Amino acid sequence: MEVFILGFLLIIGLTLILVEILFIPGTTIFGIFGIISIFLSDYLSYQYFGSDFAIYYSIITSVIILSIIIYSLKSNTWKKIALNTVHKEKIEKNKYDRLKIGDTGFTVSSLKPYGRPASLAVR
């Protein structure tokens, strides 16, 4: 049962760190919980199995985590999932300065709370 708990905490920690790095960077909550989970796994290995096993466990855990993170960042499999588009559109300043009260226009989508788009409007 102890080995299951250590493995579960290690997998959860690694998953949370990968989520932090690849999907929602900047939130730091997932990364913090991932690091806490991995450290808790190391701490429990000291508690359950003693220092000899725990030192080897910590070294192997560190190597596995580092290699998985490096592999996941270098592989092209994440390009299908990650956000890669960069918006390069420029904002036109003072775009609406020419508008005056009473000007008319048309919509391309429904106008709430009432109205229809210009393409569907009765002419």
N, C-alpha and C positions, 0 to 999 in steps of 0.2 A: 504494500500500500504506500509506503514511503517513497519508493521509486516512482510510482505513478504521480504522486503529488509533486515531486521534483520535476519530472518531465512535463507535467501540465503547466506548472508555473513558468518553466523555461519556454515552452511553446507560446503561451499567452504573452510573455514579455517580449519575445522576438516578434510576434505578430503586431503588437502595439507599437513597437519601434519602427517596423516597416510601414505601418499605416501612417505614423508621424512623418517619416521621411518622404514617402512617395505620394500619399494622397492628400493629406491635410497639413502641410508644413506651416509652422508658425503658431500652432495652437499650444504646443508644448505639454498639454495635459496627457495626451496619449503617450508621449515619450517619457514623461515622468512616471506614469503608471507602469510602463514597460520596464524601465530601469528598476523601479521598486520591486516588481515581480521577479526580475532576474536576481537581484540582491537577496530577496527573501528565499529564493530557491537555493542560493549559495549558503545562506545562514542556516536554513533547515538541513542542508547536507552536513554541516558541522554538528548540528544537534542530533541528527539521527545516526550518523555513521562514524563520527570522530574526525580528527584533524587529518589523518593520513589520506583517507578517501576524499575528504572535502577539498584538499589541495589539488589533487588530480582532477576532481570534478570541476573545480573553478577554472583550472587551466584549459581543460577540454571544452568547457562551456564558452570561455572567452574566444578560443580559436574557432569554434563552430559559429558563434555569433558574428565574429569579424568576417569570416569567409562568406557567410550567407549574405551579409549586408554588402560586401564588395561585389559578389556575384550578382545580386539583385540590381545594383546600381549600374553595372557594366553590361548586363544582358539587354537585348533589344525587346524582350518580352513585355516590359513595362511601357513601351511606347504606344502599345495598343490601348492601354488603360489610362495612362497619365495625360494630363492636360498639356498640349504642346503648342496651341495656337497663341499667337501674340497679336494683340490689337494695335494696329499702326494708324488708325484713322485719326485725323486731326479734328479738333473742335473749332468750329467757326465762331469766333467771338463776335458779339454784337449782332447775332443773326436775327434777333427778334426786335431790333430797334426800329425797323421800318413799319412794324405793325401798329395800328391805331385802333381805338375803340370804335366798333361798328364795322370793321372789316369782315368780309365773309370768306369762308374757306370750305373745304370738303374733307371728309374723313375716309380713310382706307379700311378702317375696322369699325365695329359698332361703337356708337357714342352713348355712353351711359350717363344718366339714368334713362334716357330715351334717345331715339334716333337710329338711322340706318346708314351704312356706308354709302358713299357716292355711287359706287358701282351698282348698288341695289335700289337706289332711290328712284322714285317715279319721276319722270321728267315730262 
